[in-house]
Amino acid sequence: MSATNRSKLITKLHTALKKSYSIPPASPSRPLLEHALYACLLEDCPSELADEGLAKLEQDYFDWNEVRVTTVTELSDVLSSLPDPGKAALRLKTNLQSIFEEFYSFDLDHLKKENLGKAVAKFEKLPGMTPFVLSYIIQHGLGGHSIPIDYSAMVVMLVSGIASQTEAADGRVPGLERAVPKSKGIEFANLLHQPAVALLMDPSDKTARAMLESVAKGSAANLDEWLVSKKAAKKRVAKRKAEERETAKQEAEAAAIAQAEVKVPTGKKKPVRSAAKATSTTNKPKAAKKTAAPKATAPKPTAPKATAKTDPPQEAEAPKASKAKKSTKKSASKKTADAPAKKKKAATDTAETGTSKTATGKKAANRKLTKRKPR
């Protein structure tokens, strides 16, 4: 769209806003910090609810430093009357924290005396700063010319044809400050904020839809198409997130299985255990056979009752003799085993004595050869 056509549409929108909505009263004079905090609450929210939220924060907390150290969940509970209290609380806390880290103070009124470009550059680099909050600070706090456009106002610009899809994605409407003079900037921003928030909270708002149709025919139909595409986009995002979660879960399971396989090496520890089990199982029957053997031989001597009565001493002496034979065999085997060991010890002893004698002989010879020093 050309700059002239865009400026014509912007002026047409301004006149339509004046016809459909009333100009709100001027905002009270606040410190520069409170302008920033109020903008955090006003983004995509009616001005009445933003005023109520700011008053509640001032009432419930001692100072802004206490708000800074409060959690987002607690702040969202305090700002529960806002359309999206979680986002508003997060914006408020992040901006307070970044302002404190940048200036180490909550008194920012000295920036009003500085050059506008330098002050804007200091606010631009803050982490929690949004385009709407920055434009509101410039317009209301620093006295510059910048019209704050939030998400809901950008929808109005997109549907009416003032901004394209790429421009809406960037969050900027080129030529807006040139089409609206500085003296009418606050009025235009306040009027535009009313139908934008109304359509955000209720897309079937009749007053806002009639105003859009008066600016450009087919704007209401464009709004319906945009709402349908928004729902489809939400479904796609939810589906993509579900798929990402599922893939992440599968990857985690695969990684856990791979890690378990790495910890247990294949074919090393398990065969050793099975072999030990096999040896233990094979040894058990042998022990059973050994224990079973005496049971089979035990009843043989007690076969004839008469002989057991007449000759008990002979049977008792027989096992003693066998035991004596066994002991003699064992002692003989021990003697034969000890004999070579004694020979080895004797050989080693003789070798050691020989080496010691030769060593002592050498030492004696060396002592004879050495000359004594004169005294």
C-alpha positions as a LaTeX table, in Angstrom:
\begin{tabular}{lrrr}
\hline
Residue & $x$ (\AA) & $y$ (\AA) & $z$ (\AA) \\
\hline
Met1 & 0.00 & 0.00 & 0.00 \\
Ser2 & 1.20 & 3.49 & $-0.85$ \\
Ala3 & 1.86 & 6.04 & 1.86 \\
Thr4 & $-0.95$ & 8.36 & 0.67 \\
Asn5 & $-3.60$ & 5.63 & 0.69 \\
Arg6 & $-2.44$ & 4.50 & 4.12 \\
Ser7 & $-2.59$ & 8.03 & 5.55 \\
Lys8 & $-6.11$ & 8.44 & 4.11 \\
Leu9 & $-7.25$ & 5.22 & 5.79 \\
Ile10 & $-5.68$ & 6.30 & 9.09 \\
Thr11 & $-7.51$ & 9.66 & 9.04 \\
Lys12 & $-10.72$ & 7.85 & 8.11 \\
Leu13 & $-10.22$ & 5.51 & 11.05 \\
His14 & $-9.66$ & 8.47 & 13.36 \\
Thr15 & $-12.96$ & 10.12 & 12.33 \\
Ala16 & $-14.83$ & 6.80 & 12.69 \\
Leu17 & $-13.40$ & 6.32 & 16.17 \\
Lys18 & $-14.55$ & 9.78 & 17.21 \\
Lys19 & $-18.09$ & 9.01 & 16.03 \\
Ser20 & $-18.34$ & 5.62 & 17.73 \\
Tyr21 & $-16.43$ & 6.18 & 20.99 \\
Ser22 & $-16.00$ & 8.94 & 23.52 \\
Ile23 & $-12.66$ & 10.49 & 24.33 \\
Pro24 & $-11.51$ & 9.32 & 27.79 \\
Pro25 & $-10.28$ & 11.84 & 30.35 \\
Ala26 & $-6.61$ & 12.70 & 30.42 \\
Ser27 & $-4.43$ & 10.36 & 32.42 \\
Pro28 & $-3.14$ & 11.75 & 35.73 \\
Ser29 & 0.43 & 12.89 & 36.03 \\
Arg30 & 2.59 & 10.01 & 37.27 \\
Pro31 & 6.29 & 9.41 & 37.81 \\
Leu32 & 8.11 & 7.87 & 34.87 \\
Leu33 & 8.33 & 4.47 & 36.58 \\
Glu34 & 4.57 & 4.33 & 37.15 \\
His35 & 3.95 & 5.15 & 33.49 \\
Ala36 & 6.03 & 2.09 & 32.60 \\
Leu37 & 4.20 & $-0.14$ & 35.09 \\
Tyr38 & 0.79 & 1.12 & 34.01 \\
Ala39 & 1.67 & 0.36 & 30.38 \\
Cys40 & 2.52 & $-3.22$ & 31.42 \\
Leu41 & $-1.03$ & $-3.59$ & 32.76 \\
Leu42 & $-2.75$ & $-1.63$ & 29.96 \\
Glu43 & $-1.42$ & $-3.81$ & 27.13 \\
Asp44 & $-4.39$ & $-5.78$ & 25.68 \\
Cys45 & $-6.54$ & $-4.73$ & 28.64 \\
Pro46 & $-9.31$ & $-2.15$ & 29.20 \\
Ser47 & $-8.13$ & 1.05 & 30.86 \\
Glu48 & $-10.62$ & 0.66 & 33.74 \\
Leu49 & $-9.19$ & $-2.74$ & 34.69 \\
Ala50 & $-5.63$ & $-1.44$ & 34.35 \\
Asp51 & $-6.40$ & 1.45 & 36.72 \\
Glu52 & $-7.91$ & $-1.00$ & 39.18 \\
Gly53 & $-4.90$ & $-3.32$ & 38.98 \\
Leu54 & $-2.39$ & $-0.52$ & 39.57 \\
Ala55 & $-4.37$ & 0.77 & 42.56 \\
Lys56 & $-4.50$ & $-2.75$ & 44.01 \\
Leu57 & $-0.73$ & $-3.15$ & 43.69 \\
Glu58 & $-0.14$ & 0.16 & 45.47 \\
Gln59 & $-2.53$ & $-0.89$ & 48.23 \\
Asp60 & $-1.30$ & $-4.46$ & 48.80 \\
Tyr61 & 2.46 & $-3.85$ & 48.68 \\
Phe62 & 4.68 & $-1.52$ & 50.65 \\
Asp63 & 6.75 & $-0.28$ & 47.70 \\
Trp64 & 7.77 & $-1.30$ & 44.17 \\
Asn65 & 10.79 & $-3.20$ & 45.45 \\
Glu66 & 8.45 & $-5.56$ & 47.28 \\
Val67 & 6.55 & $-6.03$ & 44.01 \\
Arg68 & 9.86 & $-6.77$ & 42.29 \\
Val69 & 10.73 & $-9.64$ & 44.64 \\
Thr70 & 7.21 & $-11.10$ & 44.53 \\
Thr71 & 6.60 & $-14.19$ & 42.42 \\
Val72 & 4.65 & $-14.08$ & 39.17 \\
Thr73 & 1.97 & $-16.39$ & 40.55 \\
Glu74 & 1.30 & $-14.09$ & 43.50 \\
Leu75 & 1.16 & $-11.06$ & 41.20 \\
Ser76 & $-1.22$ & $-12.84$ & 38.86 \\
Asp77 & $-3.50$ & $-13.57$ & 41.83 \\
Val78 & $-3.50$ & $-9.87$ & 42.71 \\
Leu79 & $-4.20$ & $-8.95$ & 39.06 \\
Ser80 & $-6.87$ & $-11.60$ & 38.58 \\
Ser81 & $-9.39$ & $-9.05$ & 37.26 \\
Leu82 & $-7.30$ & $-8.49$ & 34.10 \\
Pro83 & $-8.07$ & $-10.48$ & 30.92 \\
Asp84 & $-4.66$ & $-12.22$ & 30.98 \\
Pro85 & $-3.21$ & $-11.77$ & 34.49 \\
Gly86 & $-0.29$ & $-14.14$ & 33.92 \\
Lys87 & 1.17 & $-12.19$ & 31.01 \\
Ala88 & 0.57 & $-8.85$ & 32.72 \\
Ala89 & 2.29 & $-10.06$ & 35.92 \\
Leu90 & 5.26 & $-11.39$ & 33.94 \\
Arg91 & 5.65 & $-8.10$ & 32.05 \\
Leu92 & 5.41 & $-6.12$ & 35.27 \\
Lys93 & 7.98 & $-8.21$ & 37.15 \\
Thr94 & 10.51 & $-8.42$ & 34.30 \\
Asn95 & 10.35 & $-4.68$ & 33.65 \\
Leu96 & 10.77 & $-3.86$ & 37.33 \\
Gln97 & 13.74 & $-6.21$ & 37.59 \\
Ser98 & 15.42 & $-4.89$ & 34.44 \\
Ile99 & 14.87 & $-1.25$ & 35.48 \\
Phe100 & 16.39 & $-1.96$ & 38.90 \\
Glu101 & 19.40 & $-3.73$ & 37.39 \\
Glu102 & 19.95 & $-0.90$ & 34.89 \\
Phe103 & 19.48 & 2.15 & 37.13 \\
Tyr104 & 19.77 & 0.68 & 40.70 \\
Ser105 & 16.86 & 2.94 & 41.62 \\
Phe106 & 13.15 & 3.35 & 40.94 \\
Asp107 & 13.42 & 7.12 & 40.53 \\
Leu108 & 13.63 & 7.61 & 36.75 \\
Asp109 & 12.45 & 11.22 & 36.48 \\
His110 & 15.99 & 12.41 & 35.76 \\
Leu111 & 15.63 & 10.79 & 32.31 \\
Lys112 & 13.04 & 13.41 & 31.37 \\
Lys113 & 15.79 & 16.04 & 31.36 \\
Glu114 & 18.07 & 14.00 & 29.13 \\
Asn115 & 18.01 & 13.83 & 25.37 \\
Leu116 & 14.99 & 11.87 & 24.09 \\
Gly117 & 17.08 & 9.58 & 21.91 \\
Lys118 & 19.42 & 8.61 & 24.76 \\
Ala119 & 16.54 & 7.95 & 27.16 \\
Val120 & 14.71 & 5.83 & 24.57 \\
Ala121 & 17.90 & 3.85 & 23.89 \\
Lys122 & 18.21 & 3.05 & 27.61 \\
Phe123 & 14.64 & 1.75 & 27.73 \\
Glu124 & 14.94 & $-0.16$ & 24.45 \\
Lys125 & 17.73 & $-2.42$ & 25.70 \\
Leu126 & 15.79 & $-3.58$ & 28.77 \\
Pro127 & 14.91 & $-7.30$ & 28.53 \\
Gly128 & 11.21 & $-7.09$ & 29.44 \\
Met129 & 10.39 & $-4.07$ & 27.28 \\
Thr130 & 7.63 & $-4.54$ & 24.65 \\
Pro131 & 6.90 & $-2.14$ & 21.75 \\
Phe132 & 3.62 & $-1.07$ & 23.36 \\
Val133 & 5.23 & $-0.30$ & 26.73 \\
Leu134 & 8.08 & 1.59 & 25.07 \\
Ser135 & 5.73 & 3.70 & 22.94 \\
Tyr136 & 3.56 & 4.46 & 25.97 \\
Ile137 & 6.62 & 5.60 & 27.96 \\
Ile138 & 7.73 & 7.82 & 25.06 \\
Gln139 & 4.27 & 9.34 & 24.62 \\
His140 & 3.21 & 9.83 & 28.24 \\
Gly141 & 6.47 & 9.87 & 30.21 \\
Leu142 & 9.09 & 11.44 & 27.96 \\
Gly143 & 6.85 & 13.72 & 25.89 \\
Gly144 & 7.76 & 12.20 & 22.53 \\
His145 & 5.56 & 11.27 & 19.57 \\
Ser146 & 4.99 & 7.52 & 19.41 \\
Ile147 & 1.54 & 5.88 & 19.23 \\
Pro148 & 1.39 & 2.65 & 21.30 \\
Ile149 & 0.00 & $-0.29$ & 19.29 \\
Asp150 & $-0.57$ & $-3.59$ & 21.10 \\
Tyr151 & $-1.73$ & $-6.96$ & 19.72 \\
Ser152 & $-5.44$ & $-6.10$ & 19.76 \\
Ala153 & $-4.88$ & $-2.73$ & 18.03 \\
Met154 & $-2.72$ & $-4.41$ & 15.39 \\
Val155 & $-5.63$ & $-6.73$ & 14.60 \\
Val156 & $-7.77$ & $-3.65$ & 13.86 \\
Met157 & $-5.04$ & $-2.27$ & 11.61 \\
Leu158 & $-4.68$ & $-5.60$ & 9.82 \\
Val159 & $-8.40$ & $-6.19$ & 9.29 \\
Ser160 & $-9.06$ & $-2.65$ & 8.05 \\
Gly161 & $-6.22$ & $-2.92$ & 5.51 \\
Ile162 & $-3.96$ & $-0.27$ & 7.04 \\
Ala163 & $-1.21$ & $-2.80$ & 7.84 \\
Ser164 & $-0.12$ & $-5.86$ & 5.89 \\
Gln165 & 0.55 & $-9.30$ & 7.32 \\
Thr166 & 4.32 & $-8.81$ & 7.45 \\
Glu167 & 3.97 & $-5.36$ & 9.02 \\
Ala168 & 1.60 & $-6.75$ & 11.63 \\
Ala169 & 4.09 & $-9.53$ & 12.41 \\
Asp170 & 6.80 & $-6.90$ & 12.94 \\
Gly171 & 4.50 & $-4.91$ & 15.26 \\
Arg172 & 4.99 & $-1.62$ & 13.43 \\
Val173 & 2.66 & 0.45 & 11.24 \\
Pro174 & 4.81 & 2.56 & 8.92 \\
Gly175 & 3.68 & 6.15 & 8.50 \\
Leu176 & 1.36 & 6.14 & 11.53 \\
Glu177 & 3.14 & 8.98 & 13.33 \\
Arg178 & 3.20 & 11.04 & 10.12 \\
Ala179 & $-0.53$ & 10.57 & 9.48 \\
Val180 & $-1.51$ & 11.41 & 13.06 \\
Pro181 & $-0.02$ & 14.67 & 14.39 \\
Lys182 & 1.63 & 14.83 & 17.80 \\
Ser183 & $-1.18$ & 16.97 & 19.24 \\
Lys184 & $-3.69$ & 14.21 & 18.37 \\
Gly185 & $-1.49$ & 11.26 & 19.26 \\
Ile186 & $-2.78$ & 10.60 & 22.80 \\
Glu187 & $-6.39$ & 11.04 & 21.67 \\
Phe188 & $-5.97$ & 8.63 & 18.73 \\
Ala189 & $-4.25$ & 6.01 & 20.90 \\
Asn190 & $-6.98$ & 6.16 & 23.58 \\
Leu191 & $-9.78$ & 5.91 & 20.99 \\
Leu192 & $-8.15$ & 3.03 & 19.12 \\
His193 & $-7.56$ & 1.08 & 22.32 \\
Gln194 & $-11.30$ & 0.86 & 23.11 \\
Pro195 & $-12.60$ & $-1.13$ & 20.06 \\
Ala196 & $-9.40$ & $-3.17$ & 19.91 \\
Val197 & $-9.81$ & $-4.48$ & 23.46 \\
Ala198 & $-13.57$ & $-4.92$ & 22.95 \\
Leu199 & $-12.97$ & $-7.19$ & 19.93 \\
Leu200 & $-10.30$ & $-9.10$ & 21.82 \\
Met201 & $-12.67$ & $-9.86$ & 24.68 \\
Asp202 & $-15.77$ & $-10.33$ & 22.46 \\
Pro203 & $-15.17$ & $-10.81$ & 18.71 \\
Ser204 & $-18.88$ & $-10.28$ & 17.99 \\
Asp205 & $-18.99$ & $-6.75$ & 19.45 \\
Lys206 & $-21.46$ & $-4.85$ & 17.25 \\
Thr207 & $-20.11$ & $-1.33$ & 17.85 \\
Ala208 & $-16.57$ & $-2.30$ & 16.94 \\
Arg209 & $-17.68$ & $-4.26$ & 13.86 \\
Ala210 & $-19.80$ & $-1.35$ & 12.62 \\
Met211 & $-16.89$ & 1.01 & 13.08 \\
Leu212 & $-14.62$ & $-1.29$ & 11.04 \\
Glu213 & $-17.18$ & $-1.50$ & 8.22 \\
Ser214 & $-17.38$ & 2.29 & 8.09 \\
Val215 & $-13.60$ & 2.49 & 7.63 \\
Ala216 & $-13.32$ & $-0.21$ & 4.94 \\
Lys217 & $-16.03$ & $-2.47$ & 3.54 \\
Gly218 & $-15.39$ & $-6.14$ & 4.19 \\
Ser219 & $-13.44$ & $-5.50$ & 7.38 \\
Ala220 & $-15.88$ & $-7.59$ & 9.45 \\
Ala221 & $-15.50$ & $-10.49$ & 7.00 \\
Asn222 & $-11.74$ & $-10.12$ & 7.20 \\
Leu223 & $-12.03$ & $-10.29$ & 10.98 \\
Asp224 & $-14.00$ & $-13.56$ & 10.75 \\
Glu225 & $-11.41$ & $-15.06$ & 8.41 \\
Trp226 & $-8.66$ & $-14.00$ & 10.76 \\
Leu227 & $-10.42$ & $-15.61$ & 13.73 \\
Val228 & $-10.82$ & $-18.89$ & 11.81 \\
Ser229 & $-7.16$ & $-18.87$ & 10.80 \\
Lys230 & $-6.20$ & $-18.12$ & 14.41 \\
Lys231 & $-8.13$ & $-21.16$ & 15.66 \\
Ala232 & $-6.52$ & $-23.35$ & 13.00 \\
Ala233 & $-3.09$ & $-22.00$ & 13.93 \\
Lys234 & $-3.73$ & $-22.80$ & 17.60 \\
Lys235 & $-4.68$ & $-26.36$ & 16.67 \\
Arg236 & $-1.56$ & $-26.74$ & 14.55 \\
Val237 & 0.62 & $-25.43$ & 17.35 \\
Ala238 & $-1.00$ & $-27.79$ & 19.87 \\
Lys239 & $-0.57$ & $-30.73$ & 17.49 \\
Arg240 & 3.07 & $-29.86$ & 16.84 \\
Lys241 & 3.78 & $-29.55$ & 20.55 \\
Ala242 & 2.15 & $-32.93$ & 21.19 \\
Glu243 & 4.27 & $-34.50$ & 18.44 \\
Glu244 & 7.41 & $-32.91$ & 19.86 \\
Arg245 & 6.59 & $-34.26$ & 23.31 \\
Glu246 & 5.99 & $-37.74$ & 21.86 \\
Thr247 & 9.25 & $-37.73$ & 19.89 \\
Ala248 & 11.14 & $-36.47$ & 22.93 \\
Lys249 & 9.64 & $-39.28$ & 25.00 \\
Gln250 & 10.61 & $-41.90$ & 22.41 \\
Glu251 & 14.14 & $-40.53$ & 22.16 \\
Ala252 & 14.48 & $-40.62$ & 25.94 \\
Glu253 & 13.32 & $-44.25$ & 26.04 \\
Ala254 & 15.74 & $-45.20$ & 23.24 \\
Ala255 & 18.60 & $-43.45$ & 25.04 \\
Ala256 & 17.76 & $-45.29$ & 28.28 \\
Ile257 & 17.76 & $-48.64$ & 26.46 \\
Ala258 & 21.09 & $-47.87$ & 24.78 \\
Gln259 & 22.63 & $-46.84$ & 28.10 \\
Ala260 & 21.44 & $-50.07$ & 29.72 \\
Glu261 & 23.01 & $-52.11$ & 26.89 \\
Val262 & 26.31 & $-50.26$ & 27.29 \\
Lys263 & 26.38 & $-50.94$ & 31.05 \\
Val264 & 25.87 & $-54.75$ & 30.56 \\
Pro265 & 28.52 & $-56.02$ & 27.99 \\
Thr266 & 27.35 & $-58.86$ & 25.75 \\
Gly267 & 28.67 & $-62.39$ & 26.32 \\
Lys268 & 31.11 & $-61.78$ & 29.22 \\
Lys269 & 29.52 & $-61.80$ & 32.64 \\
Lys270 & 26.48 & $-63.92$ & 31.94 \\
Pro271 & 28.38 & $-67.07$ & 30.70 \\
Val272 & 30.60 & $-67.00$ & 33.83 \\
Arg273 & 27.57 & $-67.02$ & 36.05 \\
Ser274 & 25.98 & $-69.83$ & 34.07 \\
Ala275 & 29.20 & $-71.87$ & 34.23 \\
Ala276 & 29.39 & $-71.39$ & 37.99 \\
Lys277 & 25.80 & $-72.46$ & 38.26 \\
Ala278 & 26.52 & $-75.47$ & 36.05 \\
Thr279 & 29.50 & $-76.55$ & 38.18 \\
Ser280 & 27.50 & $-76.15$ & 41.34 \\
Thr281 & 24.69 & $-78.22$ & 39.88 \\
Thr282 & 27.12 & $-80.92$ & 38.64 \\
Asn283 & 28.91 & $-81.10$ & 41.99 \\
Lys284 & 25.72 & $-81.57$ & 43.95 \\
Pro285 & 24.90 & $-85.08$ & 42.59 \\
Lys286 & 28.45 & $-86.28$ & 43.39 \\
Ala287 & 28.08 & $-85.19$ & 46.98 \\
Ala288 & 24.75 & $-86.90$ & 47.07 \\
Lys289 & 26.34 & $-90.12$ & 45.78 \\
Lys290 & 29.11 & $-89.93$ & 48.39 \\
Thr291 & 26.61 & $-89.47$ & 51.16 \\
Ala292 & 24.46 & $-92.22$ & 49.77 \\
Ala293 & 27.34 & $-94.74$ & 49.67 \\
Pro294 & 27.65 & $-95.26$ & 53.43 \\
Lys295 & 23.93 & $-95.86$ & 53.61 \\
Ala296 & 24.29 & $-98.78$ & 51.19 \\
Thr297 & 27.33 & $-100.31$ & 52.97 \\
Ala298 & 26.04 & $-99.79$ & 56.49 \\
Pro299 & 23.50 & $-102.62$ & 56.62 \\
Lys300 & 25.97 & $-105.31$ & 55.34 \\
Pro301 & 27.82 & $-106.07$ & 58.65 \\
Thr302 & 24.54 & $-106.47$ & 60.52 \\
Ala303 & 23.27 & $-109.36$ & 58.36 \\
Pro304 & 23.81 & $-112.41$ & 60.69 \\
Lys305 & 22.48 & $-111.86$ & 64.18 \\
Ala306 & 24.32 & $-114.81$ & 65.74 \\
Thr307 & 27.76 & $-113.66$ & 64.67 \\
Ala308 & 27.02 & $-110.18$ & 65.93 \\
Lys309 & 26.28 & $-111.60$ & 69.36 \\
Thr310 & 29.23 & $-114.02$ & 69.57 \\
Asp311 & 32.10 & $-111.97$ & 68.08 \\
Pro312 & 31.57 & $-108.29$ & 68.74 \\
Pro313 & 35.23 & $-107.49$ & 69.61 \\
Gln314 & 36.64 & $-108.78$ & 66.26 \\
Glu315 & 34.30 & $-106.63$ & 64.16 \\
Ala316 & 35.14 & $-103.61$ & 66.24 \\
Glu317 & 38.90 & $-104.20$ & 65.80 \\
Ala318 & 38.68 & $-104.57$ & 62.00 \\
Pro319 & 37.81 & $-100.95$ & 61.27 \\
Lys320 & 40.53 & $-99.82$ & 63.68 \\
Ala321 & 43.10 & $-101.78$ & 61.73 \\
Ser322 & 41.93 & $-100.32$ & 58.45 \\
Lys323 & 42.16 & $-96.85$ & 59.96 \\
Ala324 & 45.70 & $-97.54$ & 61.13 \\
Lys325 & 46.66 & $-98.72$ & 57.63 \\
Lys326 & 45.25 & $-95.55$ & 56.13 \\
Ser327 & 47.17 & $-93.40$ & 58.62 \\
Thr328 & 50.44 & $-95.24$ & 57.86 \\
Lys329 & 49.88 & $-94.76$ & 54.14 \\
Lys330 & 49.29 & $-91.06$ & 54.63 \\
Ser331 & 52.42 & $-90.67$ & 56.80 \\
Ala332 & 54.50 & $-92.55$ & 54.24 \\
Ser333 & 53.22 & $-90.39$ & 51.44 \\
Lys334 & 54.01 & $-87.30$ & 53.50 \\
Lys335 & 57.56 & $-88.53$ & 54.16 \\
Thr336 & 58.14 & $-89.23$ & 50.47 \\
Ala337 & 56.78 & $-85.79$ & 49.59 \\
Asp338 & 58.95 & $-84.12$ & 52.21 \\
Ala339 & 62.16 & $-85.84$ & 51.08 \\
Pro340 & 62.64 & $-83.95$ & 47.79 \\
Ala341 & 61.66 & $-80.75$ & 49.51 \\
Lys342 & 64.44 & $-81.24$ & 52.08 \\
Lys343 & 66.93 & $-81.92$ & 49.28 \\
Lys344 & 65.92 & $-78.72$ & 47.53 \\
Lys345 & 66.33 & $-76.74$ & 50.74 \\
Ala346 & 69.77 & $-78.24$ & 51.34 \\
Ala347 & 70.84 & $-77.37$ & 47.79 \\
Thr348 & 69.68 & $-73.80$ & 48.16 \\
Asp349 & 71.43 & $-73.53$ & 51.56 \\
Thr350 & 74.72 & $-74.75$ & 50.09 \\
Ala351 & 74.41 & $-72.35$ & 47.18 \\
Glu352 & 73.78 & $-69.48$ & 49.54 \\
Thr353 & 76.74 & $-70.40$ & 51.76 \\
Gly354 & 78.97 & $-70.68$ & 48.69 \\
Thr355 & 78.01 & $-67.28$ & 47.44 \\
Ser356 & 78.47 & $-65.79$ & 50.90 \\
Lys357 & 81.95 & $-67.33$ & 51.22 \\
Thr358 & 83.01 & $-65.98$ & 47.85 \\
Ala359 & 81.68 & $-62.55$ & 48.78 \\
Thr360 & 83.59 & $-62.52$ & 52.07 \\
Gly361 & 86.73 & $-63.71$ & 50.29 \\
Lys362 & 86.55 & $-60.86$ & 47.83 \\
Lys363 & 86.03 & $-58.37$ & 50.64 \\
Ala364 & 89.09 & $-59.67$ & 52.49 \\
Ala365 & 91.23 & $-59.41$ & 49.36 \\
Asn366 & 90.09 & $-55.90$ & 48.79 \\
Arg367 & 90.92 & $-54.97$ & 52.35 \\
Lys368 & 94.48 & $-56.29$ & 51.96 \\
Leu369 & 95.10 & $-54.30$ & 48.80 \\
Thr370 & 93.94 & $-50.97$ & 50.21 \\
Lys371 & 96.67 & $-48.76$ & 51.68 \\
Arg372 & 96.33 & $-47.14$ & 55.00 \\
Lys373 & 96.42 & $-43.37$ & 55.17 \\
Pro374 & 99.31 & $-41.82$ & 57.13 \\
Arg375 & 98.38 & $-40.41$ & 60.48 \\
\hline
\end{tabular}
